[in-house]
């Protein structure tokens, strides 16, 4: 469930020297729910203990701050297909386990009506430290997301890949948006998760461009020397080098209501990381947009998702955010075939489907119940996308 790990900055280049381009890790966070009321149920420790009897889940299941949340991790896949097969197996086992325990799982970026004040935290040294350090900010964070790790050889190269990915983070968020509700209210947003987490946590959201490992190392070293952080995972940027795994980790996306959407988003994220690495290797000029500009597109993704407009900073004009998928697919075409990255996404994302039900007058609890049905019907089956 995680304990604090000291940072050895001297060892980071060695870890990335041993990394391999295109290895993949997938992490999916789920709400633990009472199957009748669909209220959040703080039963993580019970499920974690039960998972130890399963040889796959014992390595895959992890906690994430609150006792009403459970995460499954693929571990290192040698390629995307390997990681996806591992994750699908873990999903089936997890959904089978919770069914025997009288528990349901939800997969949207936020729980619609849960009161964060009533959610107990996992009682470990690590999470006690997080809550002690962040106070309200940590207790307020009842959010759920999809994270994807992509192996990138060489730490200097990994930092430069992160720099290149800054501009596509808003598009990835808009495509993944699935959280219109928060605190029992229709937030009017497509990703209330981003507003609750990314706009609240320190060292979170779109990072600056660091330019090199030396630049990033100087930043981490400053945070350590000034007692701002105790470990590097307290840098919660939406894209970051993950020192333990030798990866670039993309953390911008909402949790996905269906397994097919999660598969498609994971493939698209992996394609973006690998194309950024390809562009770096081939000397394609990097577009170093100011963070204040990228934040404009991030806000548009939070507010309107795929129903809004994004800014094309080169053209100094807007374009429909719905075109973001095609734009990213066109950009990543060179690496997708090479790495078997089949990106299949529905016409409407989770937020759009929920908003259509809201517009039809469906009450919040019924809208959420529909997403839980989608989740159970898709994640519980180990199926291959057609």
C-alpha positions as CSV (number, residue, x, y, z in Angstrom):
1,X,0.0,0.0,0.0
2,X,3.0,2.2,-0.2
3,X,5.6,3.6,2.2
4,X,7.9,6.6,1.8
5,X,10.9,5.9,-0.3
6,X,14.1,8.0,-0.2
7,X,15.2,9.6,-3.4
8,X,18.6,8.8,-4.8
9,X,19.0,11.2,-7.6
10,X,22.4,9.7,-8.5
11,X,20.7,6.4,-9.3
12,X,18.1,7.8,-11.7
13,X,20.3,7.9,-14.9
14,X,21.2,4.2,-14.3
15,X,17.5,3.2,-13.9
16,X,16.7,4.9,-17.2
17,X,19.7,3.5,-19.0
18,X,18.3,0.1,-18.2
19,X,14.8,1.0,-19.5
20,X,13.4,-0.1,-22.8
21,X,11.3,2.0,-25.1
22,X,7.7,0.8,-25.4
23,X,7.3,-1.3,-22.2
24,X,3.9,-0.4,-20.8
25,X,2.2,-0.3,-17.4
26,X,-1.5,0.4,-16.9
27,X,-3.1,1.6,-13.6
28,X,-6.9,1.9,-13.1
29,X,-8.6,3.3,-10.0
30,X,-12.1,2.2,-9.0
31,X,-14.7,3.4,-6.5
32,X,-15.7,0.7,-4.0
33,X,-19.5,0.9,-3.7
34,X,-22.4,-0.6,-1.8
35,X,-24.3,-2.4,-4.6
36,X,-27.7,-1.3,-3.4
37,X,-27.3,2.3,-2.6
38,X,-24.1,2.9,-4.7
39,X,-22.7,4.9,-1.8
40,X,-18.9,4.7,-1.3
41,X,-18.0,1.8,0.9
42,X,-14.7,1.9,2.9
43,X,-13.8,-1.8,2.4
44,X,-10.4,-1.6,0.7
45,X,-8.5,-3.3,3.5
46,X,-11.0,-6.2,3.5
47,X,-10.6,-6.6,-0.3
48,X,-6.8,-6.2,-0.1
49,X,-6.6,-9.0,2.4
50,X,-8.9,-11.2,0.3
51,X,-6.8,-10.5,-2.8
52,X,-3.7,-12.0,-1.2
53,X,-5.1,-15.5,-1.9
54,X,-5.1,-14.8,-5.6
55,X,-1.6,-15.0,-7.2
56,X,-2.4,-12.3,-9.8
57,X,-4.3,-9.9,-7.6
58,X,-1.8,-10.2,-4.7
59,X,0.7,-8.3,-7.0
60,X,-1.9,-6.2,-8.8
61,X,-4.1,-4.6,-6.2
62,X,-3.1,-1.4,-4.4
63,X,-4.6,1.3,-2.3
64,X,-4.9,5.0,-3.1
65,X,-5.4,7.2,-0.1
66,X,-9.0,6.5,0.8
67,X,-10.5,3.2,2.0
68,X,-13.3,3.4,-0.6
69,X,-10.9,3.2,-3.5
70,X,-9.0,0.3,-5.1
71,X,-6.5,0.2,-7.9
72,X,-5.2,-2.5,-10.1
73,X,-1.9,-2.4,-11.9
74,X,-0.7,-4.4,-14.9
75,X,2.9,-4.3,-13.8
76,X,5.5,-4.1,-16.6
77,X,4.3,-5.3,-19.9
78,X,7.0,-6.0,-22.5
79,X,4.6,-4.2,-25.0
80,X,1.1,-2.9,-25.1
81,X,-0.5,-6.2,-25.8
82,X,1.3,-7.8,-22.9
83,X,0.3,-5.1,-20.5
84,X,-3.3,-5.1,-21.7
85,X,-3.6,-8.9,-21.3
86,X,-2.2,-8.6,-17.8
87,X,-4.7,-5.8,-16.9
88,X,-7.7,-7.6,-18.4
89,X,-6.8,-10.7,-16.3
90,X,-6.6,-8.6,-13.2
91,X,-9.9,-6.9,-14.0
92,X,-11.8,-10.2,-14.3
93,X,-10.3,-11.5,-11.1
94,X,-11.0,-8.2,-9.2
95,X,-14.6,-8.1,-10.4
96,X,-15.1,-11.7,-9.5
97,X,-13.7,-11.1,-6.0
98,X,-15.9,-8.1,-5.2
99,X,-19.0,-10.0,-6.4
100,X,-18.3,-12.6,-3.7
101,X,-18.0,-9.9,-1.1
102,X,-21.2,-8.0,-1.9
103,X,-19.4,-5.0,-3.4
104,X,-19.7,-3.1,-6.6
105,X,-17.1,-1.0,-8.4
106,X,-17.6,2.3,-10.2
107,X,-15.3,3.9,-12.8
108,X,-15.9,7.6,-13.3
109,X,-13.6,10.5,-12.4
110,X,-15.6,11.4,-9.4
111,X,-18.3,9.8,-7.3
112,X,-21.4,11.9,-7.8
113,X,-22.6,12.5,-4.3
114,X,-20.1,11.1,-1.8
115,X,-19.2,13.4,1.0
116,X,-15.4,13.6,1.2
117,X,-15.6,14.4,5.0
118,X,-17.0,10.9,5.5
119,X,-14.3,9.0,3.7
120,X,-11.7,7.4,6.0
121,X,-8.1,7.3,4.7
122,X,-6.0,4.1,4.5
123,X,-4.1,3.8,7.8
124,X,-0.4,3.5,6.7
125,X,2.6,5.6,7.4
126,X,2.7,6.7,3.7
127,X,-0.9,8.0,3.7
128,X,-0.8,9.4,7.2
129,X,2.1,11.4,5.9
130,X,0.2,12.6,2.8
131,X,-2.8,13.7,4.9
132,X,-0.6,15.4,7.6
133,X,1.3,17.3,4.9
134,X,-1.6,18.3,2.7
135,X,-4.5,18.5,5.2
136,X,-7.8,19.5,3.5
137,X,-6.2,19.1,0.1
138,X,-5.6,15.4,0.7
139,X,-8.9,14.8,2.4
140,X,-10.8,16.6,-0.3
141,X,-9.3,14.4,-3.0
142,X,-11.8,11.6,-3.7
143,X,-11.0,11.2,-7.4
144,X,-10.3,8.4,-9.8
145,X,-8.1,8.2,-12.8
146,X,-6.3,6.2,-15.4
147,X,-2.5,6.3,-15.4
148,X,-0.2,4.9,-18.1
149,X,3.5,4.3,-17.9
150,X,5.7,4.0,-21.0
151,X,9.3,2.9,-20.8
152,X,11.7,5.5,-22.3
153,X,15.4,4.8,-22.4
154,X,17.7,7.6,-21.0
155,X,16.6,10.1,-18.4
156,X,17.5,13.2,-20.4
157,X,15.4,11.9,-23.3
158,X,12.5,11.1,-20.9
159,X,12.5,14.6,-19.5
160,X,12.4,16.0,-23.1
161,X,9.6,13.6,-24.0
162,X,7.6,15.0,-21.0
163,X,8.3,18.5,-22.3
164,X,6.9,17.6,-25.7
165,X,3.8,16.0,-24.2
166,X,2.7,19.2,-22.3
167,X,0.7,20.5,-25.3
168,X,-1.3,17.3,-25.8
169,X,-2.4,16.9,-22.1
170,X,-5.6,19.0,-22.5
171,X,-6.6,17.0,-25.5
172,X,-6.1,13.7,-23.7
173,X,-8.2,15.0,-20.8
174,X,-11.0,16.2,-23.0
175,X,-11.2,12.8,-24.7
176,X,-11.2,11.0,-21.3
177,X,-13.6,13.3,-19.5
178,X,-16.1,11.3,-17.4
179,X,-16.9,13.3,-14.3
180,X,-19.8,15.9,-14.5
181,X,-20.9,15.4,-10.9
182,X,-19.3,16.4,-7.6
183,X,-20.6,16.8,-4.1
184,X,-24.2,15.9,-5.1
185,X,-24.3,18.6,-7.8
186,X,-24.1,18.8,-11.5
187,X,-20.9,20.8,-11.7
188,X,-21.5,22.1,-15.2
189,X,-18.1,20.6,-16.0
190,X,-17.0,17.6,-18.1
191,X,-14.1,16.8,-15.7
192,X,-14.9,17.8,-12.2
193,X,-12.1,15.4,-11.1
194,X,-9.5,17.7,-12.7
195,X,-10.9,20.8,-10.9
196,X,-11.0,18.9,-7.6
197,X,-7.5,17.3,-7.9
198,X,-5.3,18.9,-10.5
199,X,-6.3,22.4,-9.5
200,X,-5.9,21.8,-5.8
201,X,-2.8,19.6,-5.2
202,X,0.6,21.3,-5.2
203,X,3.0,20.5,-8.0
204,X,0.1,19.3,-10.2
205,X,-1.3,19.8,-13.6
206,X,0.7,20.9,-16.6
207,X,4.4,21.2,-15.6
208,X,7.0,23.7,-16.9
209,X,9.3,22.5,-19.6
210,X,12.6,21.5,-17.9
211,X,14.7,21.1,-21.0
212,X,17.0,18.4,-19.6
213,X,17.6,15.9,-16.8
214,X,19.9,18.5,-15.2
215,X,17.0,21.0,-15.2
216,X,14.6,18.6,-13.7
217,X,17.1,17.3,-11.2
218,X,17.8,20.8,-10.0
219,X,14.1,21.3,-9.4
220,X,13.7,18.0,-7.5
221,X,16.9,18.7,-5.5
222,X,15.6,22.1,-4.5
223,X,12.3,20.6,-3.3
224,X,14.3,18.1,-1.2
225,X,16.7,20.6,0.2
226,X,13.9,22.9,1.3
227,X,11.8,20.1,2.8
228,X,9.1,20.6,0.3
229,X,8.8,16.9,-0.5
230,X,10.0,13.7,1.0
231,X,9.8,11.5,-2.1
232,X,9.6,12.2,-5.8
233,X,6.0,10.9,-6.2
234,X,4.9,14.0,-4.2
235,X,5.5,15.8,-7.5
236,X,2.0,15.1,-9.0
237,X,2.5,16.6,-12.5
238,X,0.1,15.3,-15.1
239,X,3.1,14.0,-17.0
240,X,6.3,13.1,-15.1
241,X,9.3,10.8,-15.2
242,X,8.7,7.9,-12.8
243,X,12.1,7.2,-11.3
244,X,11.3,3.7,-9.9
245,X,10.2,2.3,-13.2
246,X,12.3,4.2,-15.8
247,X,9.1,5.4,-17.5
248,X,7.2,8.5,-18.6
249,X,3.9,8.5,-16.7
250,X,0.8,10.2,-18.0
251,X,-1.7,11.0,-15.3
252,X,-4.1,13.5,-16.8
253,X,-7.1,11.2,-17.6
254,X,-10.4,10.5,-15.8
255,X,-11.2,6.9,-15.0
256,X,-13.1,5.3,-17.8
257,X,-16.7,3.9,-17.5
258,X,-16.0,1.0,-19.9
259,X,-13.1,-1.3,-20.4
260,X,-13.1,-0.6,-24.1
261,X,-12.6,3.1,-23.4
262,X,-9.9,2.5,-20.9
263,X,-8.1,0.2,-23.5
264,X,-8.4,2.9,-26.2
265,X,-7.2,5.7,-23.9
266,X,-4.2,3.6,-22.8
267,X,-3.3,2.9,-26.4
268,X,-3.6,6.6,-27.4
269,X,-1.5,7.7,-24.4
270,X,1.2,5.2,-25.2
271,X,1.2,6.3,-28.8
272,X,1.6,10.0,-27.8
273,X,4.6,9.1,-25.6
274,X,6.3,7.0,-28.2
275,X,5.7,9.5,-31.0
276,X,7.1,12.3,-28.8
277,X,10.2,10.1,-28.3
278,X,10.4,9.5,-32.1
279,X,10.0,13.2,-32.8
280,X,12.9,14.0,-30.4
281,X,15.1,11.3,-32.0
282,X,14.4,12.7,-35.4
283,X,15.1,16.3,-34.5
284,X,11.5,17.5,-35.0
285,X,11.4,21.0,-33.5
286,X,9.6,21.0,-30.1
287,X,6.9,23.6,-29.6
288,X,7.6,25.1,-26.2
289,X,4.3,26.9,-25.4
290,X,4.1,28.9,-22.2
291,X,2.2,27.2,-19.4
292,X,-0.2,30.1,-19.3
293,X,-1.3,29.2,-22.8
294,X,-1.6,25.5,-22.2
295,X,-3.7,26.2,-19.2
296,X,-6.3,27.9,-21.5
297,X,-6.8,24.6,-23.3
298,X,-6.8,22.7,-20.0
299,X,-9.6,24.8,-18.7
300,X,-11.6,24.2,-22.0
301,X,-11.1,20.5,-21.5
302,X,-12.3,20.7,-17.9
303,X,-15.3,22.8,-18.7
304,X,-16.5,21.5,-22.1
305,X,-14.7,18.3,-22.8
306,X,-15.2,17.1,-26.4
307,X,-18.2,19.5,-26.8
308,X,-16.0,22.6,-26.8
309,X,-13.2,24.3,-28.7
310,X,-9.4,24.1,-28.4
311,X,-6.9,26.8,-29.3
312,X,-4.4,26.0,-32.1
313,X,-1.6,28.3,-31.0
314,X,0.3,28.2,-34.3
315,X,-2.8,29.2,-36.2
316,X,-4.0,31.5,-33.4
317,X,-7.5,30.1,-33.9
318,X,-10.0,27.7,-32.4
319,X,-10.9,24.2,-33.6
320,X,-13.5,21.8,-32.4
321,X,-12.1,19.7,-29.5
322,X,-14.0,16.7,-31.1
323,X,-11.3,16.8,-33.8
324,X,-8.6,16.1,-31.1
325,X,-8.8,12.4,-31.6
326,X,-8.2,12.6,-35.3
327,X,-5.4,15.1,-34.8
328,X,-3.6,12.8,-32.3
329,X,-4.2,9.8,-34.5
330,X,-2.7,11.5,-37.5
331,X,0.3,12.6,-35.4
332,X,1.0,9.2,-33.9
333,X,0.4,7.1,-37.0
334,X,4.1,6.3,-37.5
335,X,4.4,4.5,-34.1
336,X,0.9,3.0,-33.7
337,X,1.3,0.3,-36.3
338,X,4.9,-0.4,-35.2
339,X,3.8,-0.9,-31.6
340,X,0.4,-2.5,-32.1
341,X,-1.5,0.4,-30.6
342,X,-5.1,0.0,-31.8
343,X,-7.0,3.1,-30.6
344,X,-10.8,2.4,-30.5
345,X,-13.0,5.0,-28.8
346,X,-16.7,5.5,-28.8
347,X,-18.4,8.5,-30.6
348,X,-19.3,10.0,-27.2
349,X,-17.1,9.8,-24.2
350,X,-18.3,9.2,-20.6
351,X,-19.1,12.8,-19.8
352,X,-21.1,13.3,-23.0
353,X,-23.1,10.1,-22.4
354,X,-23.9,11.3,-18.9
355,X,-24.7,14.8,-20.0
356,X,-27.2,13.4,-22.6
357,X,-29.0,11.6,-19.8
358,X,-28.9,14.7,-17.6
359,X,-30.4,16.7,-20.5
360,X,-33.2,14.1,-20.8
361,X,-34.1,14.7,-17.2
362,X,-32.6,11.5,-15.6
363,X,-31.9,12.0,-11.9
364,X,-28.2,11.9,-10.8
365,X,-28.5,8.5,-9.0
366,X,-30.0,6.9,-12.1
367,X,-27.3,8.4,-14.3
368,X,-24.6,7.0,-12.0
369,X,-26.3,3.6,-11.8
370,X,-26.2,3.5,-15.6
371,X,-22.4,4.0,-15.6
372,X,-22.0,1.4,-12.9
373,X,-23.9,-1.1,-15.2
374,X,-21.6,-0.2,-18.1
375,X,-18.6,-0.8,-15.9
376,X,-19.7,-4.1,-14.6
377,X,-20.8,-5.3,-18.1
378,X,-17.4,-4.5,-19.7
379,X,-14.6,-4.8,-17.1
380,X,-15.8,-8.1,-15.7
381,X,-15.2,-9.8,-19.1
382,X,-11.8,-10.6,-20.6
383,X,-12.7,-9.7,-24.1
384,X,-10.7,-8.5,-27.1
385,X,-11.7,-5.4,-28.8
386,X,-13.2,-5.9,-32.3
